[in-house]
Amino acid sequence: MKLFFSILLFLFSFYAINAQQVFTVYDTTNTPLIVNKINCLAREGNILWAGSEYGFTSFDGVNWNYFLFNNQTTSYLNNIFAITVDAIGNKWIGTAGGGLGKFDGTNWNIYTVANSQLPSNIVKAITIDSQNKMWIGTTGGIAVWDMDTTWTIYQQFSSALMSDNIDCIVPATNDTMWIGTVNGGLTRVVDTSLITYTILNGGVPDNTIQDIAIGTNGFKWLGCAAHGLASFIYNSPPYVEFSPANSDMPSYTVNSLEIDKDGKILCGTFDGGLVRYLGSIYWQVFNDSTVGMPDSSINDILIDTTGVIWLATTNKGVVRFDEPFLYLSIENSTINLNPSLKIYPNPSTDYVNFNIASTENQNNFDIEIFDGAGKKIKQDFIQPINTNSQIRMDISGFINGIYFIKISSGNNFQTGMFVKM
């Protein structure tokens, strides 16, 4: 049976939604951006930084400012792959051929293969560890720099790296670093010791790891180029893979990962929009066909301190996603997820009735209630109060919001939605 829950939550068209309220698009039409493809996002306090295919911008919530790498107009210098802000506010910029740049808001310092030990001028990942060492991922290997005179270089010919083309570098506890490579699998770095996991040794489902997120209980979430989302636990193989072949994950290509405030994993995909994995078989899918998302091709995700989700998209610039407004819009719409399941009164304050279409028997019904984030909050077995398969449920203790219901009887189930006010 096709997994139902992502469909229950979002796989229908919300034409009644005020999309302008839920999604705000910042692109070439209303900002100084020259192009709409955004590669990366970073945060400095309340300031958002966005690196594009031509230059980078800052946004303080009101005003946008536009910058060129080293104040030059050369296109490859201004294809920005990575932005990291250090503890004193310097912006470190990785480019598609201009090396590494340090920008303090006015002045530039440039580091290339010609004036430093940087192994390549194509810089795709920048991370600063707790010892203030910078880890730089390039197409020529990894450089670890103390931001003074000492450089340590990791490359395929001299270490356990299986590829010098580095896509991401993500810190874990005790400055353990997890490295995602192109065609070289996943590498773990502790001090100067490297271990690599590939398809060949059964460690990962894909040898190209585009992003990594550190979850709870030791989970490392992997964004794969051709195998969707994978979970990985160090020293506890095998991995678990989620793709369109075995789940409601809508894309095989995951470009970016982020952990939300509830510890759930958010996936920015190449062609399936934004996806939240809720656990077990449950997914939320946000894209153009489900919620009217402006662009379903997402290159990076950033969640700010207020919970707003910022998306770097391929075609629509920077998109601000105010998720709570989505549920308010649903509440104000006239959506009926399953016409055969009658729910009334809806909205309600203290109880709701469910009138269920004819079923194979009149035994107890298995009732599951989920909140708007997909978390199961109640499960009960209820006997119908009459022969018309009417069920009454007390919701007086529920907090106000949107709720989804699954009612099962034997091999049949029905789904619906109600609002507690």
C-alpha positions in Angstrom: 0.0 0.0 0.0 1.4 3.4 -0.9 2.3 5.3 2.2 -0.6 7.6 2.9 0.5 10.2 5.3 2.5 12.6 3.2 -0.5 12.6 0.9 -2.8 13.2 3.8 -0.8 16.2 4.9 0.3 17.9 1.7 -0.3 16.1 -1.5 -3.2 18.1 -2.7 -3.5 21.6 -4.1 -4.0 24.5 -1.7 -5.5 26.9 -4.2 -7.2 28.6 -1.3 -3.9 29.4 0.4 -2.7 33.0 0.4 0.7 32.0 -1.0 2.0 35.5 -0.7 1.6 35.2 3.1 3.2 31.8 3.3 6.1 32.3 0.8 8.0 35.5 0.1 10.2 35.6 -2.9 13.3 37.8 -3.1 14.7 37.7 -6.6 16.0 39.9 -9.4 12.7 41.7 -9.6 12.8 43.2 -6.0 16.4 42.9 -4.8 19.8 43.8 -6.2 20.4 40.2 -7.2 21.7 39.9 -10.8 20.8 36.2 -11.1 18.1 34.1 -9.5 20.2 31.0 -8.8 21.3 31.0 -5.1 23.9 28.4 -4.1 24.3 29.0 -0.4 23.0 30.8 2.7 24.6 31.9 6.0 23.5 33.8 9.0 25.2 36.6 11.0 22.9 37.5 13.9 19.8 38.8 12.2 21.5 39.3 8.9 21.0 36.7 6.1 23.9 36.2 3.6 23.2 34.6 0.2 25.7 33.5 -2.3 24.6 33.4 -5.9 25.9 32.5 -9.3 27.0 36.1 -9.7 27.9 37.9 -6.4 26.5 37.7 -2.9 24.0 39.7 -0.9 23.1 40.6 2.7 19.6 41.2 4.0 18.8 42.7 7.4 15.1 42.2 7.2 14.5 45.5 5.4 17.5 46.4 3.2 19.4 44.3 0.7 23.1 45.0 -0.1 24.9 43.5 -3.1 28.7 42.6 -3.2 31.1 41.4 -5.8 34.0 39.1 -4.9 37.1 41.3 -4.3 35.2 44.1 -6.1 35.8 42.4 -9.4 33.3 41.6 -12.2 34.9 38.3 -13.5 32.1 35.7 -13.6 34.0 32.7 -12.1 35.1 34.8 -9.2 31.5 35.6 -8.4 30.0 32.2 -8.6 29.8 31.8 -4.8 29.7 28.2 -3.5 30.1 28.8 0.3 29.8 31.5 2.9 30.8 31.2 6.6 30.9 34.0 9.2 33.5 33.8 11.9 33.3 34.9 15.5 34.3 38.5 14.8 32.1 39.0 11.8 34.5 38.3 8.9 32.8 36.7 5.9 34.7 33.8 4.4 33.7 33.3 0.8 34.4 30.2 -1.3 34.3 30.6 -5.1 34.2 28.6 -8.3 37.7 29.5 -9.3 38.8 32.6 -7.4 40.0 30.8 -4.2 39.0 31.8 -0.7 38.1 35.4 0.2 38.0 37.1 3.6 35.6 40.1 3.6 35.3 42.3 6.7 32.5 44.4 5.2 34.9 46.8 3.5 38.3 45.2 2.8 39.3 41.9 1.1 42.0 39.4 1.6 42.3 36.7 -1.1 43.9 33.2 -0.7 44.7 31.1 -3.8 47.0 28.4 -4.8 49.5 31.1 -5.8 49.9 32.8 -2.4 48.8 30.0 0.1 48.8 26.2 0.5 45.2 26.1 -0.7 45.1 22.9 -2.9 42.5 24.3 -5.4 41.0 27.7 -6.3 37.5 26.0 -6.3 36.3 26.2 -2.7 33.0 24.4 -2.0 32.9 24.1 1.8 34.1 26.2 4.8 33.8 25.2 8.4 35.5 26.7 11.5 36.1 24.3 14.5 36.2 25.0 18.2 40.0 25.6 18.0 39.4 28.4 15.5 40.9 26.2 12.7 39.3 26.6 9.3 38.4 23.5 7.3 38.3 24.2 3.6 36.8 21.8 1.1 38.0 22.2 -2.4 38.1 20.2 -5.6 41.8 19.4 -4.8 41.3 18.1 -1.3 40.9 19.4 2.3 42.9 22.2 3.8 43.0 22.8 7.6 44.3 26.2 8.3 45.0 27.8 11.7 44.3 31.2 10.0 48.0 32.1 10.5 50.8 30.2 9.0 50.1 26.5 9.5 48.3 24.4 6.9 47.5 20.7 6.9 46.4 19.2 3.6 44.4 15.9 3.2 44.4 14.5 -0.3 43.6 11.2 -1.9 47.2 10.2 -2.6 48.3 10.7 1.0 45.3 9.9 3.1 42.2 7.7 3.4 40.2 10.1 1.2 38.8 8.4 -1.8 38.1 11.6 -3.7 39.7 15.1 -3.6 36.4 16.7 -4.7 34.8 17.8 -1.4 31.1 18.8 -1.3 30.6 19.4 2.4 32.4 19.5 5.8 30.2 19.2 9.0 31.5 19.2 12.6 30.3 16.8 15.2 31.2 16.4 18.9 34.9 16.8 19.9 35.7 18.4 16.6 35.1 15.2 14.7 34.6 16.2 11.1 32.3 14.4 8.6 33.3 14.9 5.0 31.0 14.4 2.0 32.8 13.9 -1.3 32.0 13.5 -5.0 32.4 9.9 -6.0 34.5 9.1 -2.9 31.9 8.4 -0.2 31.8 9.7 3.4 34.9 10.3 5.4 35.2 10.7 9.2 38.2 12.7 10.5 39.2 12.5 14.2 42.4 14.4 14.9 44.5 13.3 11.9 42.9 9.8 11.5 40.6 9.3 8.5 38.1 6.5 7.8 36.1 6.4 4.6 32.8 4.7 3.9 31.8 3.9 0.4 29.3 1.7 -1.6 32.0 -0.9 -1.9 32.5 -1.4 1.8 28.8 -1.2 2.5 29.0 2.0 4.5 26.8 4.3 2.4 24.2 4.0 -0.5 25.8 6.7 -2.6 29.5 7.7 -3.2 28.5 11.3 -3.7 27.4 12.9 -0.4 26.1 16.5 -1.0 25.3 17.4 2.6 25.4 16.0 6.1 23.3 16.8 9.2 24.0 15.6 12.7 20.9 14.3 14.3 20.1 12.8 17.7 21.2 9.4 19.0 24.3 9.3 16.9 22.5 9.6 13.5 24.3 11.2 10.6 21.8 12.2 7.9 23.2 12.1 4.4 22.0 14.0 1.4 22.8 11.8 -1.6 23.2 12.8 -5.2 21.3 9.7 -6.6 19.9 7.8 -3.6 17.8 10.4 -1.7 18.2 10.6 2.1 20.1 8.1 4.1 20.7 7.7 7.9 24.1 6.5 9.1 25.2 5.5 12.6 28.9 5.3 13.1 30.0 1.8 14.0 26.5 0.5 13.4 26.0 -0.3 9.7 24.1 -0.7 7.6 22.6 2.6 6.6 18.9 3.2 6.0 18.0 4.7 2.6 14.9 6.7 1.8 14.2 7.4 -1.9 11.2 7.5 -4.3 11.8 3.7 -4.7 10.8 2.8 -1.1 9.2 5.9 0.5 7.3 9.1 -0.1 10.6 11.0 -0.6 9.8 12.7 -3.9 13.4 13.1 -5.2 16.5 11.0 -5.6 18.7 14.1 -5.3 19.1 15.8 -1.9 21.2 19.0 -2.1 20.8 20.3 1.5 19.9 19.2 5.0 18.9 21.0 8.1 17.6 19.9 11.6 14.4 21.8 12.6 13.5 22.9 16.2 11.7 19.6 16.8 14.8 17.5 15.8 13.2 16.5 12.4 15.3 16.4 9.3 14.5 18.9 6.5 15.7 18.0 3.0 16.2 20.5 0.1 15.9 18.5 -3.1 16.9 19.0 -6.7 13.4 18.6 -8.1 11.0 17.6 -5.3 10.9 20.8 -3.1 11.4 20.8 0.6 10.7 17.6 2.5 10.5 16.9 6.2 11.0 13.3 7.5 8.8 12.8 10.5 9.9 9.3 11.3 8.6 5.8 10.5 6.7 6.1 7.2 5.6 9.7 7.6 6.7 12.6 5.4 5.7 16.2 4.7 6.2 17.4 1.2 6.3 21.1 0.4 6.6 21.9 -3.3 4.9 23.6 -6.2 2.2 21.0 -6.6 1.4 20.5 -2.9 1.5 24.0 -1.4 2.3 26.3 -4.2 6.0 26.7 -3.3 7.6 29.1 -5.8 10.4 26.8 -6.8 10.9 23.0 -6.1 14.6 23.1 -6.8 16.3 23.9 -3.5 20.1 24.3 -3.1 20.4 25.3 0.6 18.3 25.6 3.7 18.7 27.9 6.7 16.4 28.2 9.7 16.7 31.5 11.6 16.3 32.1 15.3 12.6 32.8 14.9 11.9 29.5 13.1 11.5 31.1 9.6 12.8 28.7 6.9 15.0 30.4 4.2 15.5 28.6 0.9 18.2 29.1 -1.7 16.5 28.1 -4.9 17.6 27.6 -8.5 15.0 29.7 -10.3 13.4 32.1 -7.7 16.2 33.6 -5.7 15.8 33.5 -1.9 12.4 32.3 -0.7 11.2 32.9 2.8 8.9 30.2 4.1 6.7 31.1 7.1 5.4 27.7 7.8 2.9 28.7 10.6 1.0 30.8 8.0 0.5 27.6 6.0 -1.6 26.0 8.7 -3.6 29.2 9.3 -4.3 29.2 5.6 -5.5 25.6 5.7 -7.7 26.5 8.7 -9.4 29.3 6.7 -9.9 27.1 3.6 -12.7 24.7 2.7 -10.5 21.6 2.1 -12.2 18.2 2.4 -9.5 15.5 2.4 -11.9 12.6 2.3 -15.5 13.3 1.3 -16.7 10.0 2.6 -15.5 10.8 6.1 -17.9 13.3 7.7 -16.3 15.4 10.6 -18.5 17.8 12.6 -18.6 20.2 14.2 -15.5 21.4 12.4 -14.0 23.6 13.8 -14.8 22.5 17.3 -13.9 23.4 20.9 -14.7 20.3 23.0 -15.6 17.2 20.9 -15.9 16.1 17.3 -18.1 13.4 15.6 -16.8 11.2 12.8 -19.4 9.6 10.5 -17.6 6.9 8.6 -18.7 5.4 5.3 -19.8 1.8 5.3 -17.2 -0.6 6.6 -16.7 -4.3 6.6 -17.8 -4.7 10.2 -18.9 -2.7 13.2 -16.0 -3.6 15.5 -13.8 -1.1 17.3 -12.1 1.5 15.1 -8.4 2.3 15.5 -8.3 6.1 15.7 -4.9 7.9 15.3 -4.6 11.7 15.7 -1.6 13.7 14.4 -0.8 17.3 15.0 0.1 19.8 12.2 3.8 18.8 12.5 2.9 15.1 11.9 3.5 14.0 15.5 1.1 11.3 16.7 -0.6 12.7 19.8 -3.4 10.2 20.4 -4.4 6.6 19.5 -7.5 4.8 20.7 -9.8 2.0 19.9 -13.4 3.3 19.9 -16.7 1.4 19.5 -19.2 3.2 17.3 -22.0 4.8 19.3 -24.7 3.7 16.8 -25.2 1.5 13.7 -24.3 4.3 11.4 -20.6 4.1 12.4 -20.7 7.3 14.2 -17.7 8.0 16.6 -17.4 10.8 19.1 -14.0 12.0 20.4 -13.3 14.4 23.3 -10.8 17.0 22.1 -11.2 19.5 24.9 -7.7 18.8 26.1 -6.1 19.5 22.7 -4.3 22.8 22.1 -5.8 25.0 19.3 -4.6 24.0 15.9 -4.8 21.7 12.9 -5.2 18.0 13.4 -5.2 15.0 11.0 -7.0 11.8 11.6 -6.6 8.2 10.4 -9.5 5.8 11.1 -8.8 2.1 10.5 -11.2 -0.8 10.5 -9.8 -4.2 9.4 -7.9 -3.6 6.1 -9.6 -0.3 5.4 -8.8 3.2 6.5 -10.0 6.7 5.9 -8.3 10.1 6.6 -9.5 13.6 7.4 -8.7 16.9 9.1 -10.3 19.0 11.8 -9.5 22.2 13.6 -9.5 22.7 17.4 -10.4 26.3 18.4 
